[in-house]
């Protein structure tokens, strides 16, 4: 089961870096390409004051983080347990 959904684009360097770091930490997550899914772009815009800023992570509790560090993700996941 994934802990959150990462909204990203294929060309986003920050997205690639965070995906690699999360994979190395063994943290499971879903990835949605906002260029392929317009409804996902709307989710990202609502979390970022109308901007399509990626990576945007949305957690099960409805909260979101934009371009977080691995430490920030781990801290957030600790609060969801």
N, C-alpha and C positions, 0 to 999 in steps of 0.2 A: 504494500500500500504506500502511495506517495504521500509525502508530508506537505507538499505545496505544488502549485503550478508556476512554472517560469514562463513568462511571455517574452519572446525574443524574435530576432530576425537572423537569417543565415549569415549576413555580412557583419554582424555586431561583434567586434573584438572583445568587449567587456562580457558579452554573453558567453562566448567560447571559453574565456578564462574562468568565469565563475562555474560553468558546467564542469570543466576539468577538475577544479578544486573540490566541488561537491562530490564528484565521482570518486576522487581519491579518499575523501572522508567517509565514503559509504552512505551518503545521504541520498535517499530516493526522492525523485520528483518527476513531475510530468512537464513536458515542454510543448508550447504552442507557438507556432510561427504566426505572428500577427499580419504578415503580408499575405498569407494563405487563408486566414480566417478573419474577415472584417469584423465579426462580432467580438473577437478577442481584442482587436485594436480599440474598440469602444471601451472595453474593460480597462485597458491600459490608460486610455485617455481619462477615464473617470478617477483613476488612482493618482494621476499626475497633472491635475489642473488643466486638462485639455491637450496635453502633450503625449506623443507616442514615444515615451522614453523607455528604453529597454537596457538591461533586463529589469523587468518588474516581476516580483514574486508576490503571489496572492495565496494566503494561508486559509486553512479550513475555517478559522474564526472570522474571515472576511477582511482581516487586516492585510496591508501590503507594504512591501519595501521596494525601493527603487535603487538599483545598482549597489546592493549591500555587499559587505565583505563576508567571507566565510564565518568569521567570528560573530558578526551580527546575525547571520542566519542561525548559527548554532544557539546563540542566546535566545532568539525568538522561539526556536523549536523547544527549548527547555521550558518556556512558559506555557506551552501547549500540552504538556504531558499531564 
